[in-house]
Each structure stands twice: as structure tokens, then as C-alpha cells.
Amino acid sequence: MVQFSVTDTGCGIPEEKQEKIFQRFEKLNEFVQGTGLGLSICQLIVRRLGGEIRIDKDYHDGARFVFTHPVTEPE
């Protein structure tokens, strides 16, 4: 497995919302543009490729997402 991380230096995600953030149409702020589908689509793609995605709960200067991707040796 290879592990990647993507970091956002914005306002972050409140701890009480971190479990719901990958659900469809879950938005942290109703006044911000978007549908709340981005992270649920990312989760579907990562899982279909055999990996996992999660939020780094220890990061507090915005939000950090960590995902894994399986790798195979070339034949």
C-alpha cells in the first residue's frame, strides 16, 4: 500500500462533524457553494481501487485527509 495525504489550511472540520463528512450531501456550512458530494465521491473511488480514506484527527491547522492505494509489482 502507498499512503497519500492532502492538506487544506482552511477553517478545518469540527470534531463532532468528522464522522459525517464522508456522507452524501453533508455540508459544514449551508452558506458556502457546493453540494456536499465531493468527499463521498472520493471515498467511493478510493474504495473501488482497494484503498481507504480518513480524516487525520490529529491535524488542527485546517483539515488533512489520508488515503491508501494498493500497489502491485510489475510482472
N, C-alpha and C positions, 0 to 999 in steps of 0.2 A: 504494500500500500504506500502511496505517496500522500502526504498531508499538505494542504494549502491553507492559507489564511487570507482573509480580505478584511481590511480595517477601514472604518469610517470614523472621522474625527468630529462628527456632529454631536447632537444632544444625547445620544445613547438611547438605550431601551430600559425602561424601569424594570426592576427585578420582578414585580408582580405581573408584568406582561410578557416576560421572556418565554414562558411555556406556550403561549398562544400565538406567538409571532409567525409560526410556520403554517397556521391555519388560513384557509382561503378567506379573502375579504376582511382580514384582521388589519385594522389601521390604528396607529397610535394617536393620530391627530386627524380628526374629521375635516379640518380646515386646510389640509395640505393636499395637493393634487395627487392622484393615483387611486388605484382600485384595491390595493392590498393583496394583489396576486403574485407579486414578484418573488417573494421568499418561498411561497408554496410551490411555484413552478420550479425554482431552483432545487427544492427538496425532491420533487418528482424526478427531475433529470439526474441528480446525483444518485438517488436510489436505483434508478433504472440502470445506471452504469456500474452498480455494485458498491457504491460508497455510502457514506453517512455525512450529514451536515448538522452542525450545532452552533449555538452561540457560546462564545467564551465568557463565562460568568465572572471570571477574574479580571477582565479588562474593564476599566472605568473611565477612559478618556474618549468615549464615543461608543462604538459597537465593533466587535470583531467576530467574524464568522469563520469557523474552521470546518473544512470538509476533506474527506479522504477519497481517493480514487485508486482502484486496483490497477496494478501493472503486471504485465506478463513479459517473460524473456522472449526476445525474438528467436524464431526457430532457425 
